[in-house]
Amino acid sequence: YQLGDVFVNASLSETQGLTNIEALASSLPLLIQKDDSVIDLVKDNYNGIYFDGIEELSKKMNEIVYNKNIINNLVNNTFESVKLYTKEVYAYNILNVYIEAIEKYKK
């Protein structure tokens, strides 16, 4: 991830999206196909940029390449945006699932 300036994902659907999270954690903003599966991860023009279709991808890539301010602004927000995906947050969320399941089972 450290060799790039931006992480491009043109997938039409993501089942896991781990590569997107890894890219953000590596301070790479995302240039990503607009899709419901990433709507909670990518905030347009905050930690990444959405595109819709190949023609728009080309246009957005050119904007990023020729305007370093865009990349710099996105990079500043990448790491902050993945704090919801830390191992601590994951463990806390899983623990709460188990606690809820135990409480439902007791009833």
C-alpha positions, 0 to 999 in steps of 0.5 A, a space after each residue: 500500500 505504501 507505494 501508491 498515492 490512492 487505492 482504486 477499487 472498481 468492484 461492483 460489490 464488496 462482500 468484505 471490503 478488508 482491502 479498502 480498510 487496509 488502504 485507509 489504515 495505510 493513509 491511502 484515500 480511496 477512489 471507489 465505485 459507488 456501491 451500497 456495500 461501502 456507503 458506511 466506509 467512504 465519505 465522499 471527498 473526506 477519505 475517498 472519492 466515489 465514481 460511477 462508471 468507467 468514464 467517471 473513473 477516468 475523470 476523477 483519476 485525472 482530477 486527483 493526479 493534477 491536483 495534489 491538494 485533493 489527495 492531501 486533504 483526503 490523506 489527512 482523514 484516512 486514518 481517522 476514518 478507520 478507527 471504527 475498525 480497530 481490534 478493540 472496537 471489533 472485540 467490544 462489538 462481538 462481546 455485545 453480541 454475545 451478551 445480547 444472545 445470553 440475555 435473550 436465551 435467559 428469557 
